[in-house]
Structures are given as C-alpha cells and as structure tokens.
C-alpha cells in the first residue's frame, strides 16, 4: 500500500521495560534536530514491568500540539501491543512489525503490513534489548535524516553507559536506518513533510518542565514536595536545575509537611512552589487554610489525575477544580489558573508568583497528566515580559502585620528585615497579629479583608477568556486547561466560520465580561474532562450562565479527548 503522508501519527507500543519511552525520547530528539514539527505524548500503566503502554509522536509540516486517535504508522514491540491499540487502526494505517509478533492475528490486510525483523537485527548487534533502537533507526531512515544527528542524540542519551554501549546502540540504529530507508525507496510508504531549519533552535518542553521554568522565572528559590504522579516531573526538573538557579529542594516525608514548609518559606521571605496531584493535595488543605488566615502567599501546582483515592495514577482528568476552589476550611480569596499551552504554563506560573506575593493569597496552577506528559516544539520565550515583583516591605518598630487598609491588603513584612515584629498564627488575630476573640469588630473586619475586599481586587485584574476562531460566532465551544489544543485543532479542521472556542485559562475569579461572551453565542457547548461539569457549575454559580445538560460533553474515561472526538461533537451539534 503506497500512502502519502503530510501529517504523520506514529505510535510505538509495548510493555513497560521494553524501552517504549526510550524510543520516544530518541526519535523526538532526532526529528526535532532535523527540522520537523513534533508533538509527543504517552499513555502507560501504573507498573514498572509488563502491561501495555504506547507513545504517540506526531510529525508535521505545521505546528502540532495535541493528540489524535488515528494511527498512520504503528510499531508494535510485543504481541499484546497490537491488540492494545487495535481500535485506533484503520484501513489507512501501516504496521511496521517483526513478523513473529503478528502470528495469530488474522484480520489484518497484508498490504498494511511492512515486515521488519527487529529482533533478529538486535540479536545480531548483541542482544534483543537493542530492538527498540533498531525501531528508532527504521523511522529515522524513513525520514532519511542525517545519521550524524542520531549519533549526537544517542551519545547524549547513553553517555553514562560508556562508549561500548553507545557504539552498539549506534550500530543497531544504522541497521534499522538502512531498512527504513529501503521502505521509502521501494515506494511502500511516502512521507511528504516539509522541514524548517528554524525549528532546530526552538525549545522542546513538556508541561511539567514549563511549570518548572515558569517557577524559576517567578523567582522560585524553594520547593518542598512529596513525589506523586503525574506532578513529580516538576519537582525533578527544579531539582536538576537547583544549583544553577539557587533553589532549595526538599523532598518532604508527606504532603502535610510539604505544604507547611512552603507556607513557612513564604513567611520567611522565600518564593516557594508546592507541586502535587489531587490525592496529595487533599492532605494539604489544612495548610492552605493556614495560608488563608495568615494572609500568606503560596503557589500550588496540581497535576490532575482520575480519582477518587488512588484512582488511575497514570491517566488524565480535570477532576480537581472543585478541590482547588473550595480547599481549606473558612473563607478567603484565591486565584485558579489552568494553562492550555506550554507557553501559557510558563507565563501563568511566573505570574502566579507575583500575584500570590502582591495579594497575599494562594494561587493554584491546574494541569493534568495529558498536559504534563505531552510536549512539542515552541519558539523561545519572550523574557522581556518577565519581571519578579517582590511586594514585602522593610518594617518599622510600630509595624502592624494585619493593618486595616481601604483595599484590604496589609503591608507584608518578613522576619529580620526591618525593626518590626512580624507575628503570624492560625488563630483569629488583631492588626498586630495577637490572638483575639473580638467578634464585634475585629472578626468581621478580618473576614472582609481576607475575602470580600481581596476578591473584589482579584476580579478587577482577572484574565479574559481567549476567543479562537470566528469573531462573530454563533456556536461557542467552552473549554479550559489542556483541552485548548485539541479543541483548537478540531475547529480549524472542521472549517465552519461561525464556530469559536472560548478557552478559560483563569477559572476563578471569572473575568467581568464572561457572561457577555457566552450570551453572544446562539449555542454554547461545553468540553470538560470530568463527570459533573465542574467548570459549567462555576459558570452557573459565579458567571450567571447555565449551559444546558445536553450541550455538555464530559469525558471521564481517563483518556484525553482526541481531535476526532471533538470533530464528531461538532458534526452532531452544528447544522
């Protein structure tokens, strides 16, 4: 079957321990350095060995930023892999496979199969463990990339294992490369992708790395966290770069300790990040309440996954909006961001530090597994936009930490900077920070300053939702967080000029024109990755806009929305 491709979806599938992730890392590096637009994501089981995992790598002439269900080229690394992704195959899919892996599979069109002896070649090199690198070579050969680029990537990847292992991997790559090149030369498969040399100088980031870089740009110099998938990558990234940027890294004994250390760090004058997932954040909520009554800044990254309890640790969801919105007993203001792109993750995380500092509140950055594990090439960040705003003051002797002010913001001092005493506690307190039970004046005024006055200020500086598509839209697709990229591509592919997407990267408080934006559409459709329509409820409660139940499309399977899913919704809803 001769198939001409201009946007290629490559899927490599196998068991944990077979090197599926290694294939992804090597291929993405080689193809990006060769000048191709890249998007990659993975789905994997919560186990170290065995099971069935896969990674999708999209290679395109245009920028690609999201997941598609279709498979153009499949490389299975074991017999179970084919069955694992079989529902995604079509008559247009090609399978590059070791013949032995297809034994017993009778319903495939022989014209879709390109026989490729991965295991035999790997054994000739020295061991079957090199089969994954043979696969890397095969795909690189089909793109006819420069082998010298692969040499650089392989050397960087296996540098810790010595020259012998590097050379064996390069030999495996070369043997796969020649056979992959033959596939193209023999006309079995045609790739028609344009390269762009500018892509070579672009950066390749996943969501966790973007959050980590945003934290660094925000002046982060302390993180205390307990590892929890899928947020651990942010902690690992900051740890790997801690010496260069002067960041104190603390792997706490649990999430309770982590949140309290972060609260204490901000109190002492640091700029700290807490990073966790929903189950870990559940343990942090008392610390969030402590930050609330202390009027203490804090920035919390929550990488969401399906719950309740352990749930699906390695899958994706948008289930923790309610948790972030209502976390912590008592009432106090907060901001919730949910970036939709890698760029937004960087800029919003950086912004979160400044806002937390200025308004002395918790600021949340919500991501999810699909977002933090997915990555693609982007232009360099515009660092001229970056400014670290430290809002604390040098205190005087008569300093009042919780001084009543017209706008509700008290000047924030830090211990040891100035002559004043900076008191803080978890009890209700006077302006000086002394414990009180004055319910006639002090208590009502403190509630007003922590909640009403602060919330009014935050509403005035809230970010607008982003409209993508038609300016005079009749149908508006509302989404938030990581669903930005999938909805955007679906709308572009669908091609209707009366459709727009309304993407909310700030979930709370809502911008004042939210209702106006929603009312402009004749039909509003909701795309959300949870079972209850949590953001739809936010729009109803805080935006005075009710989306009909039949126009809510809720995905709570643990899988991300694919472009094809959104197009099917548009075909159903748009006449």
Order of alpha helices (4+ residues) and beta strands (2+ residues): beta-beta-alpha-beta-beta-beta-alpha-beta-beta-alpha-alpha-alpha-alpha-beta-beta-alpha-beta-alpha-alpha-beta-alpha-beta-alpha-beta-alpha-beta-alpha-beta-alpha-beta-beta-beta-alpha-alpha-beta-beta-alpha-beta-beta-alpha-beta-alpha-beta-alpha
